Amino acid sequence: MEPGSAKDLSTIKSPEALKILVIQQKMIGDVLVSSILVRNLRKAYPEAQIDYMVHESTTPVLQGNKDFDRLIIFKPEHRQNKLAFYRLLKDIRKEKYDVVIDAYAKLESYLIALFSGAKRKISYKKSITDLIYTDTVEREDIPDSKLGLIIEHRLALLKPLQLNVELETRPKLHVTGEEKSFARELFRKNGIDDSRKTIMLSIIGSMETKTYPFEYMARLIDHIASQGEMNLLFNYIPSQKAEAERLLALCKESTRQKIYFEVLGKSLREFIAIMEKCDMIIGNDGGAINMAKALNKPSFIIFSPWIDKRGWATFEDGINNISLHLKDFRPEAFEDKTPSEIKKQSDSFYNQFTPEMIIPALSKFLQTHLKA
């Protein structure tokens, strides 16, 4: 019998009695992408117990997802307090999982997998992982499909199990009827014309080095607004309001008339409901983009200079999902530079990434989706 074959798994326990744990303790985008592991496991083993360990702050993106049986919550205290983490390890041990799939692949998850006692433990190949896991998979550097490396890497974690199902590749978000009603009412109260396209603008990245300069962003927003009648929404959280107001002030008066500045969600679920009502998203790469893609919304993404877009440029088809990076235009600027060096010089790199580089592709994207 070949190690890692489907038959090998069935010798552990019948598929109906299997207990499987998937680990992903990163942020929203990673949790969404890794949810395709849970969905494909559910397709292959409909009667198995499948649990999903995620960071506490990411749980809203999994509401309504019926592919897992339980969420195992990794809380801040598990990272900050050794005793709390030890108690978590003991709880995992008691569950007697048969299979652990570690998509996080950091010290915390190494310990969780090790203490789980699972007969099959799967993760990515690193210098230490062959000592802990029964199966390790290589992460390729170049994507071989339009799915993007991050999707391909996750699906690779399923290869040792040789699932006898057609694999699902796109993460999904679930929006309730009540949430859809909330968004409709919010649009109505704010006088948003449903007959016009509504564009969500991802104006602020997760950090300054992932945020396209406001002077440039304002010029892009002015260009977007000049393409016809539309509704524009800013994606920001209340603590970023002053920054959002600064960007708003940089836009032309004719542009500001199309921006519904106060329309934003008070929670992650409210943002998801609002995004579901929008027609597309444009702006900085980040969690908002990943949630929009999970809602199957067209996206136009601007990547930070220090991020390798091959990882998160998912479902790129040149029509519905388009992303741009300074490296697409000036690859010579990145020669012999590490990501950390580029990150330290992000301002300099961003200054080179002018709106004039972006506008031709952005115009084509808008022409396609404003009239669709």
Buried (B, 14 or more C-beta within 10 A) or exposed (E): EEEBEBEBBEEBBEBEEBBBBBBBBBBBBBBBBBBBBBBBBBBBBEEBBBBBBBBEBBBBBBBEBEBBBEBBBBBEEBEEEEEEBEEBBEEBBEBEBBBBBBBBBEEBBBBBBBBBBBBBBBBBBBEEBEEBBBBBBEBEEEBEEBBBBBBBBBBBBBEBBBBEEEEBBBBBBBBEEEBEEBBBEBBEEEEBEEEBBBBBBBBBBBEEBBBBBBEBBBBBBBBBBEBEEBBBBBBBEEEBBEBBEEBBEBBEEEBBEBBBBEBBBEEBBBBBBBBBBBBBBBBBBBBBBBBBBBBEBBBBBBBBBBBBBBBBBBBBEEEBBBBBBBBEEBEEBBEEBEEEEBBEBBEEBBBEBBBEBBBEBBBBBBEBBBEE
